[in-house]
Amino acid sequence: MLTSTFDSILDAIETLSLDEQTSLLTIMHRRLSNRRRAEIATNIAQGRQDYESGNVFRGTVEEAIEELNR
């Protein structure tokens, strides 16, 4: 079903003029950049919260490997 929808979208895009397709690409690139930026901001906020609450591992690589093997 998803492939069918995706194919339909691609077919619809191909009916657009070259200028419209270029505009669509610009809009989609901007939206994807904004979405990724928001995702990074969420990850940073979570990391800060984890750090402040002491839920982060501190140690050497060897200590990290030892911890993972437990």
N, C-alpha and C positions, 0 to 999 in steps of 0.2 A: 504493500500500500504506500509506504513512504517513497519507494522508488518511483512509483506512478505519479505521486504528487510532485516530486522533484523534477521528473521529466516534463510534467505539465508546466511547471514554472519556467524551466529552460526554454520550452517551446514558446511560451508567452513572451519571454524576454527577446527572443529572436524576431518577434514581430515588431519590436520597437525600432525606431530609427537609430542610426549610429550615435547621434547626439544624445538621445534618450538613454541608450545603453551606457554611454560614457557618464552621464549624470547619475544613473543608477549605481555604477561602479563607485563613483565618488561618494555617494550617500552611504552605500554599504560599507565602504572602507572606514568612513567616519564613525558609523554606528558600531562596527566591530572594534575599532580602536577605543571607543568610549566604554563598551562592554568589558573589554580586557582591562582597561584602566580601573573600572569599578571593581573587578575581580581582584586585581592586585591590591587595591586599597583595602578590601575586605580581608585579604590574607595578611596584610601588614597589621591591621587592627587586631586580628586574632593572634598574631605573633607577639605583639606588644602585651596583650592580655595574658597570654601564656607566660611570657617572661616575667611580668609583674607578679603573677601568682606562683611563680617558682616551678612551673610545669615545663621546664626545658632541661635538656641534658647538657651538662658541662663536663668536659673531660677530654682525654686524648682519643685518638682514633682507636688505639688498642682497647681502651676502656669502653668505647662505644661498641666495638665488635664483641667484647666480653659480655656486655649487657644484652646485646641481641641474641647471643648464644644461650642465654639462661632460659 
